[in-house]
Amino acid sequence: MILTGSQARVVQLHPTRRCNLECLHCYSMSGPSLRAELPLEVLAPLIDDAAAEGYNVVSVSGGEPLLYRALPELLDAAAAAGMATTVVSNGTVLTEARVERLVGRVGLLVVSVDGAPATHDRMRGRAGAFALLEAGLEHVVAAGLPFGVIFTMSRDSAPELPWVARFAAERGASVLQIHALEEAGRAVLRLAGAAPGPAVNAATWVAAAHLRRVYAGRMTVHVDIVDRADLAAVEPRRPADVVDAPLASLVSPLVVEADGVVVPLQYGFPRRHALGSVLLARLRDLVPRWRAEEFLDFQAACGRAFAQLRQPVELPFVSLYQELTRRV
């Protein structure tokens, strides 16, 4: 079952939960007090193994990945494996020196913008966070580093989407990604009830279509919401097709969480579907067992979730990976 519609086959790395902020919506519960990180000696071989399995993009997130000491070497390992690179940052630690270390190493830097300044600062749990982000973007633009913006949209911040789009476009962002807030991690405690519901998702779907027309040729607009009707086009893989299939053709994204556990699709995916830990074995050794013994169970669980999601509803727009994580 291919769970992504693009040619990108992504391995998503979370090398640290260390962060200078404690954002209200942080799915990984990252923060300043956390110091543990995955060593480069583990992640570099993992990248080689992922490339051999057909993955072609390394996306580094966190925590705050710019605080991961070995980030330049990690990105160099991805380039050596022939993989494209993205880094997702909160944008507040984008000093000139850090930006210089990213130039030539990062294909796309993605910065998080949660709305207009007051909304952004509230979500980030720090007064002045937006001002720091804005100052960091000046270094990014000056260095010519390609960048995009990700907007984590809550029920209350959804009306600020046009503002975020203008902010991104005016500063030269090439991509705007609209991501529906998920009540996971710290959001369970701090933002209960803030996830957008079906009506907000539907309005956002329409708004994204409008923004694509407005910014055509200037900025790509992507929304992490799907129409349930499109799920009918997803076909399950037959057992005979799985044996020799590269892992990237079976599941993308592949996520390496901050404790080394590898899961399908997104951070926090149920551990019963995990491939195992890269702190205990190489990815190349985890994959054959998972492909042979676990993939069909994972596919069946996703199939049951898809069957539920295909049921007729008045407003059919959902955050797919969030729904799969909740239902499998």
N, C-alpha and C positions, 0 to 999 in steps of 0.2 A: 504494500500500500504506500504510494508516494503521497506524502502529506505536505507537499509544497508545490506551488504551481510554476515556479520560476526555474531557470537553469542553475541558480545558486544552490549549492549543497553545502550547508553551513555546519561547522563544528564551533560551538559557543563555549568559550572558556571563562570561568570565574576563578581566577587565580588567588583572589584574596577577598575577605569580607571587611578589610580595613577601609574606612571611609572617614573623611573629615566632617561629614554630616550624618544626621539621623533622620532621614526623610520619613514622613508619615506613611508613605505608600511603599516603602522598601520591601520587596518580596524576600530578600535574603537576610533581613534583620541585621544589616551591616551598620558599623559605627566606629567612632574613634577609639574605643577601648579594645577593639579586636586586632590581633597582630598575626595570627596564624596565616600562612600562605602556602600554596603548592609550589614546590621547588622547580626551577627550570629543568633540572635533570630528569624530572618526571614529564613535564609538559612538552619538551622538545621531541623526545621519541614518540609521544602521543600524536604530535602533528604529522610526523612522518607516517605513522600507521594510519591516520585519518586520510591523508593524501592517497595512500595505497588503496583505501576503501572507496575512493571516488569523491571525497569532499574537496571542494575547491575554494572555500572561504573560511578564514579564521576570524571570528568575532570575539573580541575581548571585552568583558564587562566586569562587574564586581558585586559589591564594594566599588571603590573608586580605582579603576585600573591604572591611573597615572601615579598612584601611590605604591604600585607594585614595582619593587626595585629592579626586577629583571625584565620589565616590559620591553625595552629596546631589543634585548637579545631574543625575547620571545617572538617579536615581530620579524626579526631577522631569520629565525628558524622557519617561520611561515613562508617568507619570501624564498628561502632556499628550497622549500618543498614545492614551489610553484603555485602557492595559494594567495588569493587576494586577502586583504586585511581590512577590518573595521575595528574601531575602538569606540566604546560608548562611555561617555564621561558626564559628570554633573556640571562640568565647565568652570567650577570655582577655583581650580588649582592650575589653570592654563597660563602659567608664567611664560615669558618669552623663551627661557631656557628649555622648558619642557616641550613647548611647541617645536623648537628647533630640533629636538631629538625625535620628533614624530615625522618631520618632513622627509620624504623619501622612503619612509617605512610604513605609513598608513595610507591606504587607498581612500578611506573615508572616515573622518572623525565625526561621530554623532554626539551632539550635546542635548541634554534634557532641558526642555522649557515647559513648565507646568501651567503657564498662563501669563497674564499680565503681572507686573512686579509684585503687587501685594499678594496675589494668589500664589505665585511662585515661592515667595519667601515663607508663606504659611505652610505650604506643602513640604518645603525643604527644612522647616524647623529652625530657620536662622534668618534674622533680619539682615538685609544687605546681600543675601545670596544672589539675587538677580543682578545687582550691581557688579558683583565679582564675575558672574557669568558674562555680562556684557563687556567688561574689561578684558576678559580672557579671549573673547571672540575677536577683539581688535588685533590681538597677536596672531590669531589664526588667519584672519583675512590678510594681514600684512605679510605673512609668510607664504601666502598662496596655497595653503593646505585645504584640499577639498573637504567640505563639511556638510552635514545635514542636521536636522532638528527632529527630535522625537517629543511628541506631546502626549503625556499620560493624562488622559481625559477622564475626569470624574463626572458624576451627575451634575454637580454645581459648576464645574469649570467649562463644560461643553460650550456655553455661549461665547467663550473667549477664543474659540478656534479661529475665527477670522483674524483676530488680533495676532495670534501666534503665527498664522500664515504670512501676514504682512511683515511681522518682525523677521521671520526667517528669510523671506524673499528679498527684503530691503538690504540684508546683510550678505546676500549672495549664496544662501544655502542651495544646494542642488537637489536636496530631498527633504520632504516633510513626511514623517511617519506619524500617524495618529493611532495611538494605542489605548484601548479601553482599560481603565483602572481595574485591577483584579484585587479582590479582598483576600490577600494572601500575605504571609509574613507579618510585618508590623501593621499593615492596613487592617488586619483582623481586629487588632486592639484599638487602633487610632482612627479608623475611617469606616467603621461599620455602617452599612447602608449607603456608602458613597459611590459604589460601582454604578455605572450607567445601566439602565434597564433597557428593555426592548424599544421603547419609544425614543429614547436618546440615541440608541444605536441606529435606528432607522433614520432619524434626522441627520445624524452624522454621515451616514452613507450618502444621503442626498447632498449634504454640504460638501463632502469630498469630491463628488462629481462636479459640482459647481467650481470648486477650487482648481480642479484639473484644467477646466476651460480658462479660468482667469490667469493661471500661471503656466499655461502650455508653452513649451519651449524654454522656460526659465527654471522651473522647479517641478520635479516629479512629486506627486502627492499619492501616498499609499496609506490605506486604512486597514488596520488589523481586525476587520469585521467581515464576515462572509454572509452571503445569502444562502440559507439552508438548501434552497433548490439546487445550488451548484454542487452540493455534496453527492448528488446522484451520479455525477461523472467520475467519482473516485471508485476505481475497481480494485477488489482485493487481489493479492498475488496468490497464485496457485502454489501448493507446496513444492512442485517440481521446479518452479521458477526461482525459488529462494536459495537453494543449496549453493549455487555458485554466484549469486548476485552480489555485487558490491553493496556494502552496508548503506552507502549514500543513496542507492536506488530504493531502499526499503524505508528509511526514516531520515528526515531532515526537518529541523535542526537536531543535531546530537549535542547534548549539553553535559559539560564537565562541571559539576558543582564544586563549591569551595572546599569540601572535604575529600575530593577526589572521586566521588561516586559519579558514574556516567549514566544518564537517563535520557530517554527520548523526549523530544519536542520542546520542553520548557523546564526552567528551574522549578523544583518542587513537584515534578511529576511523580506519581506514586512509586515508591521504591520497590514494590513487588515486580515492576517491569524494568528495573535497573539492569545494566549489563554487568556491573561489578565496580570495583574500585581500582583506579590506576595507581594507587599507592601500594597495591598488592600484586598487580599483574599488568603487563603491557596490554594496550588496547588490542593489538594484533592477536593476543591470546584470549581476550575476553569475547571477541566478536564471533569466532566459530561456534563456541558453545551457545551463545545467545541466539545466533541465527538458527542453529539446529534444534535447540530445546525450548526457547522462549518466544521467538518471533511470532509464531502462529498464535500463541495465547495472547500476545500483545495485539496482533491484528484482529483477533476475534473480539477482544474487549473494545477496541476502537470501532469495529463493525457494529457492535451492539449499541454503542453510543451514537454512531451515525444514524442507525435505524430510529432511535429516539428523536434525534434532531431533525430527521426528515418528516416527522409528523406535522400535518398542517397546523399553522398558527397564524394569528392575525398579522403579527409583525415578525418576519422570519430572520432578522439580522442578529447574528451572534458573534462573540469572540470565540473562534473555533478552539484554540488550544486550551483556553480557560474552561470551556465546556467539556473537552475531552478529559482534562485533568480532574474535573469534578465527577465525571461519570464512569471512568474506567475502573 
